[in-house]
Amino acid sequence: MATNLLISDIEPDLVAALAERAAQHGRSAEEEHREILRLALQRQGRPDAQVLLARARELRAMLSPQVFFAREIDAAKRAGRK
């Protein structure tokens, strides 16, 4: 059974950060709050594979598609060792 949760006296900068995070994830503020709570409570036990997969897909979608060739990877590794 769903129930309501009310949290009072939230700092304005925290409210703004939550709204920004919700927008980044394409969710409503309320859905973002629920997801944050779900994730925080799931961390107490074994992580849910579906949640991890969804997060990995979100992160991958934020990256620009780019193809690297072996010679470019090798050159970057050599440059990092100097």
N, C-alpha and C positions, 0 to 999 in steps of 0.2 A: 504494500500500500504506500503510495507516494505521500509525502508530507512536505510542508513548507519549512524553510529555515531562514531566519532573519538575523542578519549581522549588523549591528549598529556601530556608529562612530568610525567609519572607514575613512582613512586619510584621502583627500582629493587626488594626490599623485598616485595612490594605489588604485583608485577607481579608474583613473585615466589609463594606467598601465594595463589593467584588466580589459578595458574597452579596446585598447590597441591590440592586445593579444587575441581577443575574440575576432576582431576584424581580420587579422593576419590568417587566422584559421578558418575564416568564412562561417563563423558561428555567431549566434546571438550571445549577448553578455551572460544571460542565464545558463545557456548550454555550456559556455566556456567555464563558468563557475562549477557546474556539475562535473565536467571533465577533469578539472583541476583536483576536485575532491576525490573523484574516482581514482585518478592516478596516484595521489598521495596515499590513499588507503591501500591500494594494490601493492605499493612498494614495501609494505610490511610483510608481504608473503612473496610467493613466486610470481614474477611478472607474467601477465597474460600475453600469449603469443600474438593474438589478433591485435591487441593494443600496440605492441612493439612493431608489428608489420605496418599498421596504419601510420604510426609515427615515422617509420623509415620511408614510407611512400611520400609523406608530407615533406620530409627533409629533401628527398631526391627531387621532388617537384620544384623546390626552391633553387636548385642548381641549374646553371645553364648547360644545355647539352653540348658536350665537347668530346671529340675523339682524340686520343693520344696514341702516338705510334711508339714502338719500342725505342727507336733512336732518340725521340724526344724525352722519354722517361729516363733513359740512360744519361743523357746530357744534363737533365735536371739533377739527377743523383750526383753526378760528378761535380756540378756547380755547387751543390750543397756541402760537399766535403772540403771545399777550399777555405 
